Each structure stands twice: as C-alpha cells, then as structure tokens.
Amino acid sequence: MTDTKVLTVHLPIDLAERIEAVATRLERSRGWVIEQALAAWVDQQEERHRMTLEALADVDVGHVIDHHAIEAWADSLGSRKPLPPPLK
C-alpha cells in the first residue's frame, strides 16, 4: 500500500450526492471515486500545462502560422475547393 494523506474538502450537496450515486453504482467507496476523479483531473491539467509550454517554445523559435493564412483556410472550408491546412 502506498502512503496516503487525508485532505478535507467541502462539496456542494448536489455534487456529493452524485459522487455517492456513482460509488453505489460501481460498488466502490466514495473515497475511491473521488481519488479516481482527482487523478484524472490532475493528469489533464498537467498535460494542458505541458502543451502550453510546448506551444510557447514554438512561438519563441518562430514556429507560428500567419493569422491571415488561418483565416483564409477557415473561410475556404465551406467552399467547393477548400484550401489545404496551412503549415508552420
């Protein structure tokens, strides 16, 4: 078993009831459901942060696509001959 730390949180009643319903349906504890949800959310936030840093690094070295090229491409999407997506 891994080490754990107890955290206390106040939740809106409707959210707490939804967590309880999921726990009942899955035959798991509320703590397990909350741990799974938080782990997924933290993973998502970490990935979002990583992607943001990667995008900013691209900007720093000039790997960007001209705004007008993006607009022209987007405007062409409804036409009979859409433009290919602009490349960096």
QUIVEN-V702352 format. One record per pair of residues at least 24 apart in sequence whose C-alpha atoms are under 10 Angstrom apart, sorted by the first residue. I is the first residue (numbers start at 1). GAP is how many residues later the second one is. If there is no record, write none. Layout:
I&GAP, I&GAP
//
This chain:
58&30, 62&26, 63&24, 63&25, 64&24
//
